């Protein structure tokens, strides 16, 4: 599972953020985002990696399942603190 600001990021920004997290474990070749359409559904990303070893490392770190050279990663909304509660 990967925790990110799903509400605040556009699809392009979300893809970039996921790619940056996953690139620590190998070469990312593609990121596909599936946002939840209903409240009971969970968003996820399908992240394709360049090699089998990279897929294994990514799956062990963030993944729920592997699909060939890709890893299915469940996404979770990070906690958002309202601005009036933040300390300055």
Residue pairs with C-beta under 8 A, 6 or more apart in sequence:
1 62
1 64
1 73
1 74
1 75
1 76
2 18
2 21
2 45
2 62
2 73
2 74
2 75
2 76
3 75
3 76
3 77
3 78
4 14
4 17
4 18
4 75
4 76
4 77
4 78
5 77
5 78
5 80
6 14
6 35
6 43
6 75
6 76
6 77
6 78
7 77
7 80
8 80
9 17
11 33
11 35
14 33
15 31
15 33
18 31
18 33
18 45
18 47
18 73
18 75
19 28
19 31
19 47
21 62
22 28
22 31
22 47
22 49
22 58
22 62
22 73
25 49
25 54
25 57
25 58
25 61
26 49
26 50
26 51
26 53
26 54
26 55
26 57
26 58
27 49
27 50
27 51
27 54
28 47
28 48
28 49
28 50
29 48
29 49
29 50
29 69
30 47
30 48
30 70
31 45
31 46
31 47
31 48
32 45
32 46
32 47
33 43
33 45
33 75
34 43
34 44
34 45
34 46
35 43
36 42
36 43
42 74
42 75
43 74
43 75
44 64
44 72
44 73
44 74
44 75
45 72
45 73
45 75
46 67
46 70
46 71
46 72
46 73
47 58
47 70
47 71
47 73
48 69
48 70
49 55
49 58
49 69
49 70
49 71
50 69
51 69
52 69
55 66
55 69
55 70
55 71
56 66
58 71
58 73
59 65
59 66
59 71
62 71
62 73
63 71
63 72
63 73
64 71
64 72
64 73
64 74
65 71
65 72
66 72
